[in-house]
Amino acid sequence: MGKDILEITINLVKVAVIFLMMVQMVPLLVWLERRGSAFIQNRLGPNRVGPLGLMQLLADAVKFIFKEQFIPGNAVKFLFLAAPVIALVPAALAFAAIPLSTAISIDAFQAMGQTWGPYVINMQSVKMEVGIIYILAVSSLGAYGLLIAGWGSGNKYSLLGALRASAQMISYELALGLSIVGILMIYGTFDLNKMIDMQAGPLSFVFMGKEFIAPSFVPNWGIFFQPIGALLFFIAAFAESNRLPFDLPESEGELVAGFHTEYGGFKMLLFFMGEYGHMMVSSGLVAVFYLGGYDIPGVTPQMVNEFFTANVGGGTIASVLTSLIFLGCFVTKVAILLWIFIWVRWTLPRFRYDTLMDLGWRTLLPWTLGNAIITAIVLYFAKS
Amino acid sequence: MLDQLLPIIFLFIVVITFGAGMIALTQLAGFKAPKNSVKDMPYECGIPGQDPGTTKIPVKFYLTAISFILFDIEVVFLYPWTLIYMENIKAFGGYLLGAMGIFMCILIVGLIYELKAGALEWD
């Protein structure tokens, strides 16, 4: 946490700020989704409130707050009210462990008659050695929020939607968990920061005792070692965050709106935050595992730091600016992946429920198992 | 250990406070209209409700959940194995590969049996 009161305060404020950043991304993503879908379907989308319809977010927020908060007669009141919060918690907790940028080092300084620092502030809420285990453990709790919502609503469509959601989530969680076994073997660590460090520099690997090094513009990213694993992980991530083509829990034609049929106003927005939070966590994990995290091809943090030290100023300022540059890189990668989520939603039709379960158990599960086994055998021959 | 746990507990409290606070705020600020028996009915596209929300649940969901637990245990075993395998790949990698191979074979046979027996058929 920290060795004095200032560092502890900075760390706690950072935790809250990263959570609020995640929450603030949601209205922006909803706007992007509506404008993007309109763009794909040759429509205009929300364009009346403010420039490009950007003020639509504020109008929506006002409406969400002042809507009538309705609780149906059949509902279990406590569960009905608790479910949206429970749906938001796993996404927020999982997002906390994703490293967003390089650490900021603050030099020692004098204030209030004593010396503070030096400090090293990590650009992630909590830095842990078992990061990936923690993220998988926490994000799989997401099924509880949906189940409690379905049960608490006292509506049969909600209950059916929640059951489908939980069956789908647990089926695709196997594929999600197994698809990263290959990349974990290659990195040999559970620490997300160490994975990003390992992906720095040009593409290089040792095979049969010989070392290959690619030109410096080809990055050493995981996607070159595990292309099938990356694809399988991304597909399973779609199902985990209940996005089209896997949004069976809320298929309108059969189940009205699935588990959130009885929800409206801010309670539904909290479910949205959970769903978009899961999308952000999945995109962040794809970026960390397969796209080098905050790594920029051909540029190291030392180079950027030296550039700012020479041109702007050394010490704390250079460190903060470096961290911002790499944060921008990470956000760009996550934004591209989030756009793919939206793009796929308006490109592919929805699965039928039996084909969905078949895809999970008969296609993705054998493929992920095969990917893990082949990776283990190839690594055995490559390394020994 | 405590260093990593404290931010998580703090974040948990922040999220719960945010969610509960927003729900309480909207309960206070929201428009209020009188209730009546039609409004209280479960939403079913306008027709009168046929049965309560707590209906019978198809047994398929339980079967899926049981299969999930079996294979999830496998994933749980695979994760620590990957670390041990990569640390000791030069010394006794072949032994570790063989040991996990036998474990995987048993599970793959189980998966094939499960698929052939029709436990994962949805109709």
Interface residues (C-beta under 8 A of the other chain):
Chain A: M1 N11 L12 V15 A16 F19 V23 F64 I65 F66 K67 E68 Q69 F70 P72 G73 N74 L81 P84 V85 L88 V89 A92 L93 A96 S125 V126 K127 M128 I133 W151 S153 G154 N155 K156 Y157 S158 L159 L163 S166 A167 I170 S171 E173 L174 G177 L178 V181 L184 M185 G188 T189 F190 V256 T261 E262 G265 F266 K267 L270 Y353 D354 M357 D358 W361 R362 L365 P366 L369 A372 I373 A376 I377 L379 Y380 K383 S384
Chain B: L2 D3 Q4 L6 P7 I8 F10 L11 F12 V14 V15 I16 F18 G19 A20 M22 I23 L25 T26 Q27 A29 G30 F31 K32 A33 K35 S37 K39 D40 M41 P42 Y43 E44 C45 D51 P52 G53 T54 T55 I57 K60 F61 T64 A65 S67 F68 F71 D72 V75 L78 Y79 T82 L83 Y85 M86 E87 I89 K90 G93 G94 L97 M100 G101 M104 I108 L111 L115 L120 E121 W122 D123
